[in-house]
């Protein structure tokens, strides 16, 4: 669905200007909790994603000073069009399989990330990025955009289950979560939960450094910014985070 880009901003892809990568990555650092930047899968596949599909990575850049205020990453994936064809591995599946296979057999474009300058949130820029993803899918001749969505407000209840949270709605039928709702407003529907979408594993020393928490009790912990528990195994000296996301599907007008 087309979403107007504010006059003060321009859309530029990594293919258009490779120089957007550095300020875009700085924006990502501002937007995500530290521990989210230590995924083995993300570390392995983001550089190949940028190299193989620079035209599918787009920034919102302020015309006045060139500041990058939004950043969106996408990849083609081999989806068969069925709800069951969106796997439990969610985000990890999308980036790894999408980059490895390229456009061969692509059935949809998958969103991977959309971040907005924290100082500019609430101004509709997330919707602008979603609209750009729609346009990218259409340019590739793909009739579908899928997304393993990380519901933003779930961080207020990281120990609670995702399934009932993902199904919560407001009186108008819109999802209660603001990021799921942004997708819904652009024609997206909740498909199902991807229970093993994204993971981070590290030593207790690493987790303590990433979070500033003692994490000295075994079992699940609520960690700021997490939408699921961080589980401590003191005997092994490690902690693991397995994040569920919510698959959403957007029909797209190809062409």
C-alpha positions in Angstrom: 0.0 0.0 0.0 1.5 3.4 -1.0 2.3 5.6 2.0 3.3 9.2 1.3 6.9 10.1 2.1 7.2 13.4 4.0 8.5 16.2 1.8 11.4 16.7 4.2 12.6 13.1 3.6 13.9 11.1 0.7 14.1 7.3 0.2 17.5 6.0 -0.7 18.6 2.4 -1.1 21.9 0.9 -0.2 22.4 0.4 -3.9 21.7 4.1 -4.6 24.2 5.3 -2.0 26.4 2.8 -0.1 27.3 5.6 2.3 23.9 5.2 4.1 25.1 1.9 5.7 27.2 3.5 8.4 24.6 6.0 9.7 21.9 3.3 9.4 23.9 0.9 11.5 24.4 3.7 14.1 20.7 4.1 14.2 20.2 0.4 14.7 22.6 0.6 17.7 20.4 3.3 19.2 17.2 1.4 18.7 18.0 -2.2 19.9 19.0 -3.5 23.3 22.6 -4.5 23.4 21.9 -8.2 23.6 19.9 -8.2 20.4 23.1 -7.3 18.5 24.7 -10.6 19.4 22.7 -13.1 17.4 25.0 -15.6 15.6 22.6 -15.8 12.7 22.4 -12.0 12.3 26.2 -11.8 12.5 26.6 -14.4 9.8 24.0 -13.1 7.3 23.6 -9.3 7.4 26.8 -8.6 5.5 25.9 -11.1 2.7 22.3 -9.6 2.7 23.7 -6.1 2.0 26.1 -7.4 -0.6 23.5 -9.5 -2.5 20.4 -7.3 -2.2 21.5 -3.7 -1.7 18.5 -2.4 -3.6 16.2 -4.0 -1.0 17.7 -2.1 2.0 16.3 1.4 2.2 16.8 4.4 4.3 14.7 7.5 5.1 17.1 10.4 4.9 16.5 14.0 5.8 17.0 16.2 2.9 18.2 19.2 5.0 21.3 17.5 6.6 21.5 14.0 5.2 20.7 12.4 8.6 19.3 8.8 8.3 16.1 8.7 10.4 14.7 5.3 9.3 16.1 2.1 8.0 14.3 -1.0 6.6 15.8 -4.4 5.6 14.1 -7.0 3.4 14.9 -10.3 1.6 13.1 -12.5 -0.9 12.0 -15.8 0.6 10.7 -19.1 -0.9 7.2 -19.0 0.5 4.5 -21.4 -0.9 1.6 -19.1 0.0 0.2 -21.2 2.8 0.1 -20.3 6.5 2.0 -23.5 7.3 4.7 -22.5 4.9 5.8 -19.7 7.3 8.1 -21.7 9.6 8.6 -21.6 13.4 12.2 -20.4 12.9 10.8 -17.0 11.7 13.4 -14.3 11.4 16.4 -16.7 11.5 14.8 -18.7 8.6 14.0 -15.6 6.5 17.5 -14.1 6.5 19.4 -17.3 6.2 17.3 -19.0 3.6 16.5 -15.8 1.8 20.1 -14.8 1.3 21.4 -18.3 0.5 18.7 -18.9 -2.2 18.5 -15.4 -3.6 15.6 -14.8 -5.9 15.5 -18.4 -7.1 12.0 -19.7 -6.2 11.1 -16.6 -4.3 7.4 -16.5 -3.4 7.3 -13.4 -1.2 9.4 -10.5 0.1 10.1 -10.8 3.9 10.6 -7.8 6.1 13.6 -8.2 8.5 13.9 -4.9 10.3 12.4 -1.5 10.4 13.8 1.1 12.8 13.0 4.8 13.3 15.0 7.5 15.1 13.7 7.3 18.7 13.3 11.1 18.7 10.9 10.9 15.7 8.6 8.0 16.8 4.9 8.6 16.7 5.1 10.6 13.5 4.1 7.7 11.1 7.6 7.0 9.8 7.3 3.3 10.7 4.3 3.2 8.3 6.3 4.9 5.7 8.9 2.2 5.9 6.2 -0.5 5.7 4.9 1.2 2.6 8.4 1.1 1.0 8.5 -2.6 1.7 5.2 -3.0 -0.2 6.7 -1.1 -3.1 9.8 -3.2 -3.1 7.8 -6.4 -3.2 5.7 -5.0 -6.1 8.8 -4.0 -8.1 10.1 -7.6 -7.8 6.8 -8.9 -9.1 6.0 -10.5 -5.8 2.4 -10.4 -4.7 3.1 -10.9 -1.0 5.0 -9.3 1.8 5.5 -11.4 5.0 7.1 -10.3 8.2 8.2 -12.0 11.4 7.1 -9.1 13.6 8.6 -8.3 17.0 5.7 -6.8 18.9 7.1 -3.8 20.6 4.9 -3.5 23.6 5.4 -7.1 24.6 8.6 -5.9 26.4 6.3 -4.8 29.2 5.5 -8.5 29.9 8.5 -10.5 28.8 7.6 -13.6 30.9 4.1 -13.9 29.5 3.1 -16.2 26.5 3.2 -14.7 23.1 0.1 -16.5 21.6 -2.6 -14.7 23.6 -0.7 -11.4 23.4 -0.6 -11.6 19.6 -4.4 -12.2 19.5 -5.3 -9.3 21.7 -7.4 -6.7 19.9 -9.0 -3.3 20.5 -12.7 -2.7 20.2 -12.3 -1.8 16.5 -10.7 -5.2 15.8 -7.2 -3.8 15.5 -4.3 -5.6 17.3 -3.6 -4.2 20.7 0.1 -4.1 20.1 1.2 -0.9 18.3 3.6 -2.5 15.9 1.2 -5.3 15.0 -1.4 -2.6 14.6 0.8 -0.6 12.2 1.0 -3.7 10.0 -2.7 -4.3 10.3 -3.5 -0.7 9.2 -1.6 -1.4 5.9 -3.5 -4.5 5.2 -1.5 -7.1 7.2 -3.1 -10.0 9.0 -1.8 -12.0 11.9 -0.9 -15.5 10.6 0.6 -17.3 13.6 3.3 -17.1 16.2 6.8 -18.2 15.2 8.0 -19.6 18.5 11.7 -19.9 17.7 12.2 -16.8 15.5 15.3 -15.3 16.9 17.9 -16.4 19.4 20.9 -15.2 21.4 23.2 -17.4 23.5 26.1 -16.3 25.5 28.1 -16.8 28.7 26.8 -15.3 31.9 29.7 -12.8 31.8 28.6 -11.7 28.4 25.0 -11.4 29.4 25.9 -9.4 32.5 27.9 -7.1 30.3 25.1 -6.7 27.8 22.3 -6.1 30.4 24.1 -4.8 33.5 22.2 -7.4 35.5 23.6 -9.9 38.0 21.6 -12.8 36.6 22.7 -14.9 39.5 19.5 -17.0 39.8 18.9 -20.0 37.6 15.8 -20.1 35.4 13.9 -17.3 33.5 14.7 -13.6 34.0 12.9 -10.5 32.7 15.5 -8.4 31.0 14.8 -4.8 29.8 14.0 -4.8 26.1 13.4 -8.5 25.9 10.0 -9.8 24.8 10.6 -13.3 26.2 12.5 -14.7 29.2 16.3 -14.9 29.3 17.0 -18.3 30.8 20.0 -18.8 33.0 21.9 -22.1 33.3 24.3 -21.5 36.1 25.8 -25.0 35.9 26.8 -24.4 32.3 27.6 -20.8 32.9 25.4 -19.6 30.0 22.1 -17.8 29.3 19.8 -18.2 26.3 17.2 -16.0 24.8 14.7 -17.6 22.3 12.4 -14.9 21.0 9.0 -15.7 19.5 7.8 -13.3 16.7 4.4 -13.0 15.0 4.2 -13.9 11.3 2.1 -11.3 9.4 1.1 -11.4 5.8 0.4 -8.4 3.5 -1.1 -8.9 0.0 0.8 -6.6 -2.4 -0.1 -5.2 -5.8 2.7 -6.5 -8.0 4.2 -4.3 -10.7 
